[in-house]
Amino acid sequence: MQERTTLTAPCSHNFGRYEVTCFCDGVFQAPIGALIHIDGETARQSVIAEWGNPNIQLDVNFYALRDTNGITLVDTGGGPSLGPSFGLARIAMRDAGILPEDVSHVLLTHIHDDHVFGLFDGSLPYFANAEVLVPETDMAFFLDPAAREATPEARRGGFSVAERLQETYGTRIQKCPEGHVLPGIEARRLPGHTPGHTGYLLHGNDDTLFIWGDVLHLGALQSRDPNIGMIYDLSPVVAATTRQTALEHAARGGWAVAGGHIGFGRVHCMEDGYRISEL
Ligand SMILES: [Zn+2]
């Protein structure tokens, strides 16, 4: 089985007051060993055998929401800070008429480098006028020395990301609570991938979009079997429950969905799990 691997051009849809554009900032390559399965090693090995490829390639996406008030971003990609193959969306945004100084708000789904590093221009803020709304549970967790100690060393990336975020944006960081955050946008907690992992629901009259961050990384695989995870989920069992619930809500509500590693889609309830079709 293969997921999408090519860098895709920006693509836009309208939801309520917003025109929403998906920007792909680069492609991240993970080893197949990064797959996990809640049901154990036998289940994991059968998923790996079915995948049939030593690597998994993941688009690194973020979203620009444009209305009459300006530009809000949901996440920011990895930017050049993540490596030379990232930061591609900066040119694409300029081509779409979005300058860094036009961005008034950034809503983060969680504190991981491939969602946050796009905020940085070396040690300076890339978005000179932006307020950054960060899920408050993630900010508290990733700035807590005791939580850092209790987290396996290989999973500690978010802690240094949070420090850098605070150093660079300082008082322009706001805690993002659950519920209404900006006009037509509701924050919903989706814990598991990180403790404060959050999705943003854009309410429209005709269609609703749920930008759900890293609820899943592999659209086809994890919608069919939500118990498939990746090692990047800090609490795999909680993440699997959240994934199942988010898929169920999106399917029942008829919502469009969009994620950090999948583009726009729509969730359908099937006899064996769910399926996500392209929008
Ligand atoms: Zn993540």
Residues whose N, C-alpha, C, O or C-beta is under 5 A from the ligand:
A	BS01	ZN	H112 D214
